[in-house]
Amino acid sequence: MAETIVPEAIMKKLPRTVKAELPTLAPEAQKKFLEIYNKKKKSYPVALLMVLLYGMHYVYLEESSSGIWFWFTGGVFGILWIVDFFRVKGMTKDFNSYVALKAIAEVRPVELKPHF
């Protein structure tokens, strides 16, 4: 397996498909991946704080349609607020996995093959 310039702490948090793809990229592409990922990833402690700010974690994690539903129902009268307090770690991990997949797709060279 080829070397990556991505720090081990970040590699542990990435989806398997991204971990498999990174070593195949040139170092410049890996740097670009890191730049995109670090710019767009979200922090769990910040998301947890946003839960306490009346459901603002939905905006922070770019799920505004869920946030609108949450706000109009009062977090389903407070129940969803409590549930989200425990769910927000997984929500943040899912968001960051999505960011990693989008970043790898953005830096990966695309091979165009004719369809004939």
Secondary structure as GFF3:
##gff-version 3
##sequence-region A 1 116
A	DSSP	alpha_helix	8	11	.	.	.	ID=ss1
A	DSSP	alpha_helix	16	21	.	.	.	ID=ss2
A	DSSP	three_ten_helix	22	24	.	.	.	ID=ss3
A	DSSP	alpha_helix	27	40	.	.	.	ID=ss4
A	DSSP	alpha_helix	44	52	.	.	.	ID=ss5
A	DSSP	alpha_helix	57	60	.	.	.	ID=ss6
A	DSSP	alpha_helix	64	72	.	.	.	ID=ss7
A	DSSP	alpha_helix	74	77	.	.	.	ID=ss8
A	DSSP	alpha_helix	79	107	.	.	.	ID=ss9
###
